[in-house]
């Protein structure tokens, strides 16, 4: 597993209260025109002229959402940002600012927080967003990260969950189930490591799915692509909990039904081979895996020519009248009702 | 102490993932014109025409910021909102929306979360703000609340920490040290209760200071008063960590010094009598107590007639040239350097 070769340990209390904050946040430079006043006052000040603002927030809890025995802190910081940006992009908006709050127990030295903030800084740089505030406090146990993301969008471009109509196409970006299978591999290696700390596993065959789990990306590119293709989805959501659950959200909010085709589910070859190795059904993984941060959207059929043959998109089904219900059409051409995954975390209000 | 007579206990898992969220958030109605889309999508959508937006976030952690043995959950929900609104008002802005994220261990039944959300709802109603999103997740231990508040302000009305000039008056609203002394009383009664659960303490002599601790208010009224009086402070901050610490923030950001007069510190009679009872110096409490959520601001001397004799304001000193430093002028007319309180929580980045 990941070995910590960093022997430097500086107690957080050595820097003093505000020294720590200055130290961790000095890397964050302002690049967004809408950021008027960033970290360093009671609140950040933003200005968006005639745009609508989107706001979303997510909480990541140690032992619930991540396990530091295989999640490097830098990756965790990166992922905490991505999870929120994904929600902004799912509104068809441009992400502009985030705030980051952290509760941390005193078992973490300064160097650990520096790693975490390095990951946050990397994500902020790559996705071109400003870190404009936050709160750093102690916790009685473990690490918790709360990120709030803010974005902007032209009024006429906002895409909600509620606009899907019967006969709209159901489309997903990228492929599904990778993050979940990456987690399975990491969990297995953790068990192996606990038994034999000297084992050196070959992770190469799992590189893609492990990256999907440890360093996911949010689909900023898709929001731009929609603009370039002059496509506006009728409804959209990001795939964080799992495809089934997200489809059910779209159907519920849009008051429509859905037929989803098992044979259309986009799977990476590494997901298929790892599913075989673990003896897990790949359809179940694609439906319920979660954490892929792809975008799931519906599209009026007349827009189909605009996305046809684009490798970013897979049409996986279509919306139906609400009384028809939500179904998975299997490879054997039987129809079974769609079910959301079991109780996981208490989860997202948005 | 506070006895829990509520025998009803519904496990969170009984409601199912999204049932819980619907249940807790159904009380939140939209009242702000700027709220276009609230809870129920990937992100909330807000629209502020030609206004600047302020954003602030705070994290409250069980065992660090609150103790549930004397903090009723309803009060905790209320206070979590107040703490953030106070930061918005400290920018001279109007608070409009909040998001609320909660991590909760399974020792809390549904009824506990309902209490917490009732407090959040009460604060939202009284301060006329919309709850537009959040995240509810499980934690491995304890309760944690993360609130992000959003507000709006005309560009020319924003007051930062950085505008104070030498000779400006230093002014504080309300009185100081009450929340801290309320906490001392509650801590003492908790110890008494642990020894003798049948003791019935008379809390009447401490009613004001206990309310300052358990149900603080944010000074929305002051922002309105500034408008009515046509006063714009040169700098402003809210008193959350303690007066000394906040004065030092204003001085640092504004690059000025300060003379603070001990005899001017506004103290409620209950604070004075409780300080005597606990044998604590009331000046120390006023300087370092924290959690009063009053506003501390600086004002050009020419504006003094506008606030003179207004019972909401106490002039406690004036700003000086930076090379003079920051001093407390004692009742004995000696000058001692101002010092911030010790290491408390890792604290606020804003």
Boltz contact constraints between the chains, C-beta under 6 A:
constraints:
  - contact:
      token1: [A, 13]
      token2: [B, 343]
      max_distance: 6.0
  - contact:
      token1: [A, 17]
      token2: [B, 343]
      max_distance: 6.0
  - contact:
      token1: [A, 17]
      token2: [B, 347]
      max_distance: 6.0
  - contact:
      token1: [A, 21]
      token2: [B, 349]
      max_distance: 6.0
  - contact:
      token1: [A, 39]
      token2: [B, 349]
      max_distance: 6.0
  - contact:
      token1: [A, 41]
      token2: [B, 160]
      max_distance: 6.0
  - contact:
      token1: [A, 41]
      token2: [B, 161]
      max_distance: 6.0
  - contact:
      token1: [A, 41]
      token2: [B, 350]
      max_distance: 6.0
  - contact:
      token1: [A, 42]
      token2: [B, 87]
      max_distance: 6.0
  - contact:
      token1: [A, 42]
      token2: [B, 90]
      max_distance: 6.0
  - contact:
      token1: [A, 42]
      token2: [B, 91]
      max_distance: 6.0
  - contact:
      token1: [A, 42]
      token2: [B, 350]
      max_distance: 6.0
  - contact:
      token1: [A, 43]
      token2: [B, 54]
      max_distance: 6.0
  - contact:
      token1: [A, 43]
      token2: [B, 55]
      max_distance: 6.0
  - contact:
      token1: [A, 43]
      token2: [B, 56]
      max_distance: 6.0
  - contact:
      token1: [A, 43]
      token2: [B, 87]
      max_distance: 6.0
  - contact:
      token1: [A, 43]
      token2: [B, 88]
      max_distance: 6.0
  - contact:
      token1: [A, 43]
      token2: [B, 91]
      max_distance: 6.0
  - contact:
      token1: [A, 44]
      token2: [B, 55]
      max_distance: 6.0
  - contact:
      token1: [A, 45]
      token2: [B, 52]
      max_distance: 6.0
  - contact:
      token1: [A, 45]
      token2: [B, 54]
      max_distance: 6.0
  - contact:
      token1: [A, 45]
      token2: [B, 158]
      max_distance: 6.0
  - contact:
      token1: [A, 46]
      token2: [B, 53]
      max_distance: 6.0
  - contact:
      token1: [A, 47]
      token2: [B, 52]
      max_distance: 6.0
  - contact:
      token1: [A, 52]
      token2: [B, 45]
      max_distance: 6.0
  - contact:
      token1: [A, 52]
      token2: [B, 47]
      max_distance: 6.0
  - contact:
      token1: [A, 53]
      token2: [B, 46]
      max_distance: 6.0
  - contact:
      token1: [A, 54]
      token2: [B, 43]
      max_distance: 6.0
  - contact:
      token1: [A, 54]
      token2: [B, 45]
      max_distance: 6.0
  - contact:
      token1: [A, 55]
      token2: [B, 43]
      max_distance: 6.0
  - contact:
      token1: [A, 55]
      token2: [B, 44]
      max_distance: 6.0
  - contact:
      token1: [A, 56]
      token2: [B, 43]
      max_distance: 6.0
  - contact:
      token1: [A, 57]
      token2: [B, 99]
      max_distance: 6.0
  - contact:
      token1: [A, 57]
      token2: [B, 101]
      max_distance: 6.0
  - contact:
      token1: [A, 57]
      token2: [B, 133]
      max_distance: 6.0
  - contact:
      token1: [A, 57]
      token2: [B, 135]
      max_distance: 6.0
  - contact:
      token1: [A, 57]
      token2: [B, 148]
      max_distance: 6.0
  - contact:
      token1: [A, 58]
      token2: [B, 135]
      max_distance: 6.0
  - contact:
      token1: [A, 59]
      token2: [B, 101]
      max_distance: 6.0
  - contact:
      token1: [A, 59]
      token2: [B, 103]
      max_distance: 6.0
  - contact:
      token1: [A, 59]
      token2: [B, 135]
      max_distance: 6.0
  - contact:
      token1: [A, 59]
      token2: [B, 137]
      max_distance: 6.0
  - contact:
      token1: [A, 61]
      token2: [B, 103]
      max_distance: 6.0
  - contact:
      token1: [A, 61]
      token2: [B, 137]
      max_distance: 6.0
  - contact:
      token1: [A, 61]
      token2: [B, 139]
      max_distance: 6.0
  - contact:
      token1: [A, 63]
      token2: [B, 140]
      max_distance: 6.0
  - contact:
      token1: [A, 64]
      token2: [B, 138]
      max_distance: 6.0
  - contact:
      token1: [A, 87]
      token2: [B, 42]
      max_distance: 6.0
  - contact:
      token1: [A, 87]
      token2: [B, 43]
      max_distance: 6.0
  - contact:
      token1: [A, 88]
      token2: [B, 43]
      max_distance: 6.0
  - contact:
      token1: [A, 90]
      token2: [B, 42]
      max_distance: 6.0
  - contact:
      token1: [A, 91]
      token2: [B, 42]
      max_distance: 6.0
  - contact:
      token1: [A, 91]
      token2: [B, 43]
      max_distance: 6.0
  - contact:
      token1: [A, 99]
      token2: [B, 57]
      max_distance: 6.0
  - contact:
      token1: [A, 101]
      token2: [B, 57]
      max_distance: 6.0
  - contact:
      token1: [A, 101]
      token2: [B, 59]
      max_distance: 6.0
  - contact:
      token1: [A, 101]
      token2: [B, 146]
      max_distance: 6.0
  - contact:
      token1: [A, 103]
      token2: [B, 59]
      max_distance: 6.0
  - contact:
      token1: [A, 103]
      token2: [B, 61]
      max_distance: 6.0
  - contact:
      token1: [A, 133]
      token2: [B, 57]
      max_distance: 6.0
  - contact:
      token1: [A, 133]
      token2: [B, 349]
      max_distance: 6.0
  - contact:
      token1: [A, 133]
      token2: [B, 350]
      max_distance: 6.0
  - contact:
      token1: [A, 134]
      token2: [B, 349]
      max_distance: 6.0
  - contact:
      token1: [A, 135]
      token2: [B, 57]
      max_distance: 6.0
  - contact:
      token1: [A, 135]
      token2: [B, 58]
      max_distance: 6.0
  - contact:
      token1: [A, 135]
      token2: [B, 59]
      max_distance: 6.0
  - contact:
      token1: [A, 135]
      token2: [B, 348]
      max_distance: 6.0
  - contact:
      token1: [A, 136]
      token2: [B, 346]
      max_distance: 6.0
  - contact:
      token1: [A, 137]
      token2: [B, 59]
      max_distance: 6.0
  - contact:
      token1: [A, 137]
      token2: [B, 61]
      max_distance: 6.0
  - contact:
      token1: [A, 137]
      token2: [B, 345]
      max_distance: 6.0
  - contact:
      token1: [A, 137]
      token2: [B, 346]
      max_distance: 6.0
  - contact:
      token1: [A, 138]
      token2: [B, 64]
      max_distance: 6.0
  - contact:
      token1: [A, 138]
      token2: [B, 345]
      max_distance: 6.0
  - contact:
      token1: [A, 138]
      token2: [B, 346]
      max_distance: 6.0
  - contact:
      token1: [A, 139]
      token2: [B, 61]
      max_distance: 6.0
  - contact:
      token1: [A, 140]
      token2: [B, 63]
      max_distance: 6.0
  - contact:
      token1: [A, 141]
      token2: [B, 141]
      max_distance: 6.0
  - contact:
      token1: [A, 144]
      token2: [B, 144]
      max_distance: 6.0
  - contact:
      token1: [A, 146]
      token2: [B, 101]
      max_distance: 6.0
  - contact:
      token1: [A, 146]
      token2: [B, 146]
      max_distance: 6.0
  - contact:
      token1: [A, 148]
      token2: [B, 57]
      max_distance: 6.0
  - contact:
      token1: [A, 148]
      token2: [B, 148]
      max_distance: 6.0
  - contact:
      token1: [A, 158]
      token2: [B, 45]
      max_distance: 6.0
  - contact:
      token1: [A, 160]
      token2: [B, 41]
      max_distance: 6.0
  - contact:
      token1: [A, 161]
      token2: [B, 41]
      max_distance: 6.0
  - contact:
      token1: [A, 237]
      token2: [B, 42]
      max_distance: 6.0
  - contact:
      token1: [A, 343]
      token2: [B, 13]
      max_distance: 6.0
  - contact:
      token1: [A, 345]
      token2: [B, 137]
      max_distance: 6.0
  - contact:
      token1: [A, 345]
      token2: [B, 138]
      max_distance: 6.0
  - contact:
      token1: [A, 346]
      token2: [B, 136]
      max_distance: 6.0
  - contact:
      token1: [A, 346]
      token2: [B, 137]
      max_distance: 6.0
  - contact:
      token1: [A, 346]
      token2: [B, 138]
      max_distance: 6.0
  - contact:
      token1: [A, 347]
      token2: [B, 17]
      max_distance: 6.0
  - contact:
      token1: [A, 348]
      token2: [B, 135]
      max_distance: 6.0
  - contact:
      token1: [A, 349]
      token2: [B, 21]
      max_distance: 6.0
  - contact:
      token1: [A, 349]
      token2: [B, 39]
      max_distance: 6.0
  - contact:
      token1: [A, 349]
      token2: [B, 133]
      max_distance: 6.0
  - contact:
      token1: [A, 349]
      token2: [B, 134]
      max_distance: 6.0
  - contact:
      token1: [A, 350]
      token2: [B, 41]
      max_distance: 6.0
  - contact:
      token1: [A, 350]
      token2: [B, 42]
      max_distance: 6.0
  - contact:
      token1: [A, 350]
      token2: [B, 133]
      max_distance: 6.0
